[in-house]
């Protein structure tokens, strides 16, 4: 199992890229995923990770909160 921290979901790719850039300034590498969600259309998810170690994920989560960014834990099977 791997974990990601989802820190945003935007309709505009530019908004997702702006958040990704902001996170890069804090030392966190984020990725943007384009997904199609029924009734909402195309969304751009911004996620930090993957993390295999819960402690590493929690350190990243602390960094995020110090920057005023909320992260939601997403669990994925490998």
Buried (B, 14 or more C-beta within 10 A) or exposed (E): EBBBBBBBBBEEEEBBBBBBEBBEEBEBEBEBEEEEEEEEEEBBBBBBBBBEEEEEBBEBBEBBEEBEBEBEBBEEEE
